[in-house]
Amino acid sequence: MTSSDTLPLSEGQQALQDTLRGFLAGQLPPATLRAALETRAGYSPELHARLAREFGLAGVTIPREFGGRGLGQVEASVVHSELGRALYPGPFLAPRWPAACCSRPVTARCRSGGCRCWPTGR
């Protein structure tokens, strides 16, 4: 794909791309990537924690009222593209979030909108 095949990014989206690209280039040079792949986890949990904590990547499209960043699909695409560009080997979602939300049974409280797990109350 050439640059003429893509839509231009907004200033905020470009800033996200540039910041994440610079961070990953500094944190994940080839030797570090190889070393991380050789560990039992297969990635750097420390780097994953920094990405989640400093960039909020575990909740890019999760609405702010539920603890996420509240960004859209374009920003998520920017994040995915930069993680792929850097060959980031770690998980994208925080492991606890899906387990905490997705494993909960849907109760009457959730169906009535009292559940804080999903914006729809499900």
SVG drawing of the C-alpha trace seen along z (x, -y; Angstrom):
<svg xmlns="http://www.w3.org/2000/svg" viewBox="-33 -18 54 38">
<polyline fill="none" stroke="black" stroke-width="0.4" points="0.0,0.0 1.3,-3.4 0.8,-6.6 -1.7,-7.7 -3.9,-4.7 -4.4,-5.8 -6.4,-8.6 -4.5,-11.4 -4.3,-11.3 -5.5,-14.1 -2.9,-16.0 -3.9,-13.9 -3.7,-10.7 -0.3,-11.6 1.0,-12.6 -0.2,-9.2 1.6,-7.4 4.8,-9.5 4.9,-9.1 4.3,-5.3 6.7,-4.8 9.5,-6.6 8.8,-4.9 8.8,-1.4 11.9,-2.1 13.7,-3.1 12.3,-0.2 12.3,2.6 15.5,2.7 16.2,6.0 18.5,7.4 15.9,6.6 13.1,8.1 15.1,11.4 15.8,11.5 12.2,11.0 11.1,13.8 13.5,16.2 11.9,15.7 9.3,18.0 6.6,15.4 7.8,14.7 7.5,11.0 8.5,8.3 5.9,8.0 7.6,4.8 7.2,3.2 3.6,4.4 2.9,2.8 4.5,-0.5 2.4,-0.5 -0.7,0.1 0.1,-2.4 1.8,-5.2 -0.1,-5.0 -3.4,-3.4 -3.2,-0.8 -5.2,1.8 -8.3,-0.4 -7.8,-2.4 -11.5,-2.1 -13.0,-1.6 -15.1,-4.6 -13.6,-7.0 -16.4,-6.4 -15.4,-2.8 -11.7,-3.5 -10.5,-3.5 -9.1,-6.2 -12.3,-6.6 -10.5,-6.7 -12.0,-5.5 -11.2,-2.8 -8.8,-5.0 -6.7,-5.5 -6.9,-1.7 -5.7,-1.1 -2.8,-3.5 -1.9,-1.6 -2.1,1.8 -0.1,0.6 2.7,-0.7 2.8,2.4 3.0,4.5 5.7,2.2 7.8,2.7 7.1,6.5 5.8,6.1 5.4,9.7 3.2,9.0 -0.5,9.1 -2.5,6.1 -5.3,6.3 -4.6,6.4 -5.1,10.0 -7.3,9.2 -9.8,7.0 -11.3,9.7 -11.3,12.2 -13.0,9.8 -15.7,8.6 -16.3,11.5 -16.5,14.2 -19.2,12.5 -22.7,14.0 -25.3,11.6 -27.6,10.8 -30.8,8.9 -28.6,6.0 -26.5,6.0 -29.5,6.2 -31.0,3.2 -27.9,1.1 -26.4,1.5 -23.3,3.4 -20.2,1.3 -18.6,3.8 -20.0,2.9 -21.4,-0.4 -24.6,1.4 -25.1,3.0 -24.5,6.5"/>
</svg>
